[in-house]
């Protein structure tokens, strides 16, 4: 087994680049208990999680509640930071400018909300580009935000932490996949721990695939995608996925394990399946799809031309050239590890960051968990 496929259940908590201000939380928490309002989310510290990915820039701002958190502000913009990185090994000036514009919006939102503790991460584009660290330094100078380039191991753990509330507690195991812009993470979880606050993932193994929707679409094309091209994309990814599952002992009983997918690809597939006239997170996050339903949507997307994909309200112009590359990555996972059920998650890294920050601050210590 490779280093990236080893068990990671003992990984330590994440560190924030912003001050923890533990005493500030402690004072508020003590006052809230004394006043009988410890479960209120109307006061107390405000947390933020920023994920600067290969394709998107996303922000969540939240306050803790009894067994989770309440989002009070959010931001998401497709910036394509990793555009061309797979061929040039560098982040372009145009991509940097798009990212900086989005990060300025995020900075201003955090200031307006009085965020006292945050973690701001950058992923595959900054990891793999020759000028990734130079870009991070530029962001610090221009925007005043200190981005942390996380490794793939941390990315897998954060995705698992953010998605664990959607694990079926009756399942014996879960395969989580996070299809990104420049890389895709696979996590095998055996169960979910109980206790106060959001459930903790028990991670048995993980791997990071060296491909995402942006890199795959740039290599194979995303405008005109027929069945032959689609199969060629799957063939590129399948060996990586098969190697991971072979190291885990191969597929297990499909009745005992389910998949949990997080990414724009999976939420798009769910939106198309539900026939939404406009994307609605409330209907998508947590919905279940059968193997047959997923296949039907993929076949439907393959039958569309580019203009039809643009016109679909759950795809649009920003994803029309990427969605089939994402479907190819998902299809490779499904072929290597067949499961009868998939749960869709419109959540992931940002939620995982918030949970880790709040847990490190003892937000849920001594709070009985509600079911």
N, C-alpha and C positions, 0 to 999 in steps of 0.2 A: 504494500500500500504506500502511496506517495505521502509526503508530508502534509499536503493539502487535504488528503482523504482521511487523516487520522482523527480520532475522537477528540472533541473539543469541549466536552462538558465542564472541564475545570478552568475554562478561561476566566480571567479576572475581570472586574468591572471596568467600564470605560472611564477615561479621564477627560475632563473638560478643560478647554483653554481659558474659559472664563472663571472667575472666583466662585468657589462653592457657596460661600456665605452660610455655612451650616448653622452658625449661632442665630442668624436672622430667621431661618426656618424654625429653629428650636423655640425661639421666643414667641413667634406667631402661633406655633402648634400648642405651646403651653397655655397661651391666652385663650385659644379656641376651645381647648378642653375645659378650662376653668369657666368659660361662658356657656358651655354646653353646645357649642357650634363647630365642633371639630370636623364635621363632615361637609361644611360649607365650602364652596369653591369660589365665593365672591371676594375672598381676601387671600392673603398669603403670597408667597413667591410666584413669579411668572417665569416659565421655562420656554426655551426655543430650541428647535432642531432644524438645521439647514443641510440639505443634501444637494451638492453640486455634482450632477452626474454627467455622463457623456452626451446625453440628449436633453435632459431637463434640469432646471433649477427649481427646488421646492423648499418651502418653509412652512413649519407649523409652530404656533405659539399657543401654549396651554397652561392651565392651572390644575393642580391635583384635586381629585375628589376621593371619596372613601375607598373605592377599589379600582381607580384608574385616573383619568384626567379629562378635562373639558377643554376642547379647542376653542380659543377666543379669536384667533386670526390665522389666516393661511394665505399662501401664494404659490403659484405654479406657472412656469413659463418654459416652453420648448426653446432651447438656445443652441443646440447642436454644437456643444463645445468640442466634441471629438470629430467633427467633420474633417475628413482628409487625413486624420492622424495615422490611420492604418497604412497609408501610402507614403506620407511625408515624414512621419515620426515627430511632427511638430504641431502645436496648436496655432492656428492661423490668427492673424491680427483681427480679421472680421469676427471670428468666433470669440476671441477675447473681449472685444467691444460688446458683443451681445451679452456675454456672461456678466461683464461689469455693470451694464445697464440693469440687469435683473438683480444683481447683488446690491445695488444701491437701493432698489425698492425694498429688498429684504432688510437691509440695515435700518432704513427709516421706519419700517413696521416694528422692528424690535425696540427701537428708541421710543416710539409712540406708546408701545404697550408696557414700557418699563421693565423689560426683561432683565433679570438679575443673574441668570445662569443659563448657559447655552453650550451647545456643541455644534460646530460648523465643519462639515466633512466634505471632502472631494474624493472622487473615486477613479475609475479606470482611465479616463482621458488624462488626468493629471499624473496618474501613476506611470503611464506608458510613454507619454510625450517627453522628448528630450528637454523641452522648455517648460515642463509642468511646474517645477519648483520656481522658476523665474516668474511664471504667471501668478503663482500663489503670493510671491513677494510683491508683485505689482498690485494685486488686490489689496494687500495690507497697506500699501502706500496710498493708493487712490481711494479706496472705499473705507479703509479703517477696520476691516474684518480679517481675523487670522484664521485662515482655512487650515484644516488638518487633513493631509493626504493619508487615508487609512489603507491598510493592506486588505487583501481579499478575505483573509480569515475573519477580520473584524467585520467586514461587510456581510459575510454569511451569518455571523452571530447576531448582528443588529437586525437583519431581515427576519431571522427566526424569532427574536424577542418581540418584534413588532407584530408578527402574525400569529403568535401562539394562542391568543384568545379565540381564534377561529378553528382550532383543532377539535375534532370530534372526540370528546372524552371517552367514548366507547371504543374507539379505534385502538388497535395494538401498535400502530406505527403510522408515520406520516412522511411523505416525500414533499418537501418544500422546494419550489424553484422560483428564482427571481431572475427574469430575463431583462438584462440591462442594455445600455447602448453600446458598451465596449466589452463587457464580460457578462457571464451569467453564472449564478451560484446555485448549487444543489446542496440541500441539507437533508440528512436522514435523522428524524427524531423518533425516539421509541415511546415516549410518553410525556405527560405534562405534570409538573409539580403543582401541588396546591399551596396554601398559605395566603397571607394577606396580600392585597394588591393584585395586579394582573398576573396570570399564571406564568411560571418560568419554563422555558424550553429545556428538555433534556436532549442534548445533541449527541448523537452517536458518531456521526461522520459527516464530512462535507467535502466539496470540491468546487473549484472555480473553472468554468469553461472559458477558454481564451477567445470568446466570440460573443458579440451582442448584435442587436438589430442594426445599428449603424454600420459596424464593420462588415457584417454579412451582406447587407444591401449594397454597400460600396463595392464589394468584390464581385457580386453576382448581378447587381441591378435590381431595382425595386419598382420600376415603372411598368414594364411589361414582364409579367411572371406567369409562364405557362407551367403545365404539370412537369415537363422535363427539367426546367430550371429549378422548380420547387424541390424535386427529388435530388437534384445535384446539391442544393443547400443542405438538405437532410443528410446526405452521404458525407458531407464534410464534418458534420457535428457528431454523427452517430458513434464513431469510434471513441471519442472522448467520454461520451455518456456511458457506453457499454463498459469501458474500463473501470469506471467508478462503481457501477452496480455489480460487476464481476468481483471486485474487491470486497463488496458487501455480502457476497454469497448468492447473488442473483435475485430474481424476483421472488416475492412471497405471495401468500394467498391474497388475492384481490379483495376478498370479503373482509379482511382484517386490517387493511391499510388504505389510506386515501391520499390523494395529492392535494396540495395547497399551493396555488399559484398566485404570485404577486408581480405585476408589471403592467405597463400599458397594453401589451399584447393580450394578456388574459382578461383584463377589464373590458377591452374592446370586443373580444369574442363574446363575453357575457352580455354586453350591451346590444350587440347584433342579435344574439340568441333571444333576448327579451323583447326585441323589436322596439326599442326605445326611440322616441322621436327626438329626444335630446338626452345626453348622458345624465344619469341620475345615480350618484354614489349610493344613496340609501337603498336602491334596488339591487345594485351590483355587489356591494361589499357583503360577503357572507353567503351569497347565493350558491347553490349546488348545481353542477352540470354532470350528466352522465357521459360515458365514453361516446355513445352514439350521437348525443347532442353536439359534442365538440366536433366530431367528424363532419356533421352536417354543416356547421358554420364554416369550417375550413374549406369544404367543397364549395360552399356559396361564395366565399371570398375569392377563391381561385377562378370562379366563373365570372367575376366582375372585371371590367377593365379599369384603368386608372381613374377615369373620370367618374365612374360609378362609385369607386372607393372614396374619392374626394367628396362626393355628394352625400355619402352616408353620414348621418349626424353623430354616430359614435366613432367615426374614423377621422374624416376631415382632411384638409390639405396638408396639415402638419404630420400626419401619420400615414398617409396613403401610400408612400413609397417605402415604408418600414414594416407595415403590419404583416406582410407575408413572410418576410425574413423572420419575424418573431414567431409566426406560426410554424415555420420550419424547425426552429429551435425546440419549440414545444412538442412538435411531432416526433423529433428524435428522442426526446425524453419519454414520450408515451410508448414508442416502439421498444425502447430498451427496458422499460419498466411498466408494463401494462397495469392500469388501475381502473376499476369500474367507476369511481367517483372522483370528481375534482371540486374543491371549494375555492371560490374566487375571493381574493383579498385586494381591496383598494386601500392598502396600508402597507407598511414595510419599514424602511430604514429610519424614517423620521420618528415614527411611533416607537421603534426600538430605542432610539436615542433618548426620547423623553422618559421612557420607562426606566432606563438605566440611570439617568440623572436623578430622577425622583427616588428611585430605590436606594441609590448611594446616599441621599440626604435623609433617609429614614422616614420618608413621607408616610409609608403604610405600617410602620412599626407599631405594634400594639393595637392595630385596627382589625377587628374580626371581619373575615371575608364574607360577602353576601353572595348567594347563589341566584 
